[in-house]
Amino acid sequence: MSLPFPIPPFALECKLFAKDAFGASFTHPFVLALAEGTLDPKVFRFYQIQDAKYLEAFSDACAILSTKVIDPDDKLWLIDAARMALVVESQLHLGYGKTLGYDASTIAQTEPTPNNLAYQNHMITTAMKGTILEGFCAIAPCPWLYVELGQHLVQKKGTIPKDHPYASWLTMYSDPGFNDYMANLLSRLQKYADLTDLDAKNRAKLTFRQSCDYEWMFWEQAWTSQVWPHR
């Protein structure tokens, strides 16, 4: 699929390296049911609450990375990304909460699933202990995959019916406004790749692929309503 934002060389390397993991999300039954509008609202509710928990960690990872970069423009972009994860996306979560019966206190009181917590720890630990490039590779698959998924599903379906139960989700992630976000993110991925050697790039690509795997696992934890053992 051609994309309306540039993909620099190292970002393309990452995507090709993780192509099986990246592509697996497009055929996950959760995603297919979401696109068709047949997804059980209870499953979507489970997903939305867990996603809100995840985005808190995504915001933390961006904030941690902002303390490691020196370029003021990069700092500001990461701070804005941390804010966007909490403010902009929360509008979608709480909007659905009005119809699905949850609110901010529900989200705060919900325990992350094992898959969700593992993904959160992967991002935050990488942001804290890894290189700057690894940190960007840990956070990049989430927005990149969602933008591609949103635009792919809308292209596949054509016009989104007004009565589609997940129209807001499809509309949000197919919004052209995300193209600038992705262009900025991937340009920074390239910038820090250019400052590292081959071994560092290879480690970063592993981090990118792991995040792609976690993205698939995130759909799976919602689809199966994953719980902790002995709960």
GICOR-V305700 format. One record per run of one state. SS is the DSSP state (alpha for helix, beta for strand, coil for the rest). FROM is the first residue (numbers start at 1). TO is the last residue. Records with the same first field share a line. If there is no record, write none. Layout:
SS=FROM-TO / FROM-TO
//
This chain:
coil=1-8 / 18-18 / 28-28 / 37-40 / 67-71 / 101-103 / 110-113 / 130-131 / 158-166 / 174-176 / 194-197 / 224-231
alpha=9-17 / 19-27 / 29-36 / 41-66 / 72-100 / 104-109 / 114-129 / 132-157 / 167-173 / 177-193 / 198-223
//
